[in-house]
Amino acid sequence: MKKIAFFDAKPYDKEWFDRLNKNYEIVYFDAKLTAHTAGLASGFDGVCAFVNDEINAEVVDRLYNSGIRVLAMRSAGYSNVDFKASYGKIHVVRVPAYSPHAIAEHAMGLLLTVNRKIHRAYIRTRDFNFSLNGLCGIDLFGKTAGVIGTGKIGRAFIDICRGMGMRVLAYDLYPADIPDVEYTDIETIFKSSDVISLHCPLTDQTHHMLNGDAFSKMKKGMFIINTSRGALIESTALLNALNDGTVRGAGLDVYEEEADLFFEDFSNSIIKDDVLSLLVSRPNVVLTSHQAFLTEEALGAIAEITLRNLDEFFSGEALTNEVCYQCDTGKVTERCPKTENGRCF
């Protein structure tokens, strides 16, 4: 039975992987996968990691020298992996889709919460304060939602927006053939949207795509929603936009410097990240800790697909969900054209 080193393990991970696993001996490590912890994988046949693990060239070399030949990301995101270093050494597989509805619904939940001040009302009524002062929002019906990224999650969010009577504008470098979706350029998204929701991967092109220049082109009093990757937004620029009233409110499930903070309990610590502290303190910011994926359906799908990816690797099959550096960094091909066996190398 193959042994898998499972890093950054949480109770909900263990529950679903233990429920569905039949073929592997999985050893769960609470620690994140970093250069300091990579040695824990010695003696294992594969590694399972998550989005906030630090899989740089040094980690790749340490894993490879320990005999690891497969890295199974239990996530759709993979911007934390050095694919150039991995190529020719370690095959990287991921979970391209688990529950787009989970993330899209959370995005809308953030928008409804920050717009209608539900988070503030909850705190008030627990103190038997039933005043409505300061809780006024706006109707979303008839407003324009700018959706950046129209993959499965973006499309699910578009459906929700339509169900609420919103007009939808969409932007994607690779537009999909979606009936009745009005694709436009990014400048129009900035200028015309009452709500901008991000549903795209983090790449060199999208890093800090919402920066000071972008915010300067937006409507006064609009909303920002981000359930994708924190570094899509330049955090200091967002703070400035909140200060000058460009952004009426922000719903964030991710933060660009979240790697050492999210998924852990720091309630008894002093957080030294001043930007994060300022964002959390704002009454018109709702921040959740990268939990948009966290539904029973999504957790089950993540475990099932991750285990299937490992099955394909160890049985010598083509790797359906391999992230292929040699073909095109950041792209996933169903069958890699570089080799006859359907693998990246």
Secondary structure, DSSP 8 states (H G I E B T S, - for coil): -EEEEE-S--HHHHHHHHHH--SEEEEE-SS--STTTGGGGTT-SEEEE-TTS-B-HHHHHHHHHTT--EEEESSS--TTB-HHHHTTT-EEE--S-S-HHHHHHHHHHHHHHHHHTHHHHHHHHHTT----TT------TT-EEEEE--SHHHHHHHHHHHHTT-EEEEE-SS----TT-EE--HHHHHHH-SEEEE-----TTTTT-BSHHHHHTS-TTEEEEE-S-GGGB-HHHHHHHHHTTSEEEEEES--TT-TTTTTS--TTS----HHHHHHHH-TTEEE--S-TT-SHHHHHHHHHHHHHHHHHHHTT---TTBB-HHHHTT-B-SS-TTSTTSS--
